[in-house]
């Protein structure tokens, strides 16, 4: 998304306004937001159900804690 830049973003907004009109865009934005929110909750539910993922998350949290502790130790 960072590669688009400001001119590209403005062009996308103009094209969207021409295609859908100013009255339909808020409805499309809300629908897109709901879709993304449902997708995130679905992925979160899958990750919570996967016991191997819990182990991986616990291991990565422990690595982060160890790394932070090593940074705090005086040399």
N, C-alpha and C positions, 0 to 999 in steps of 0.2 A: 504494500500500500504506500510505502514511502517513496517508491519510484514514480508514482503518478505526478506528484508535484501540484502546485497551486493552479496552474493553467489547465491541467488535465482534470482536476477536481471541478473547476468551474465549468468546463465543457461537459462533464458528466451530469452536473446539475441542470444545465440548460437542456441537454438531450432528454433527461428524465421529465422535466417540465413540459417539453414539447410532446413527448409520447403519452404521458399520463394526465397531464393537467394539474393545476395547483390544488384542486379539491381532492384528488385521488391520492396524492403523495403522502399525506399524514396517515391515511388508512394503510397504505403499503408499508410505511415505516413501523407502525404498530404491529402489523402482521409479522414483519421481519424480526422485530424485537421479541415477540412471543415465541417465534420459531427458534431463535437462538437460545432463549431462556429454557425452553423445553429440551433442546438438545443438550445443553449443559447439565441439566438435572438428570437426564437419562444417562449421560456418560458418568456422572458422579455416582449414580445408583449402580451402574455396572462395576465401577472401580471399588465400591464398598462391598459388593458381593464376591469379589475375587480375592480369596485368601492369600494367594501368592503376591498379589499387588500390595496387600497390607504389609507383608514381610519386606518387600522391596522398599516401601515408603518408610518403614521403621528403620531399615538399614541406612537409607539415605539421610534420614534425620540424625542418626547416630554419627554418621560421617561429618555432617555439618557441625554438630556439637563439638566433635573432636577437633575439627579445623578451627573453630572459634576459640577453643581452649588453648590450642597451640599458638594462636596469634596473640593471646593475652599473656603468655608466659614470657618473662624477661629473658633476653639472650645473654 
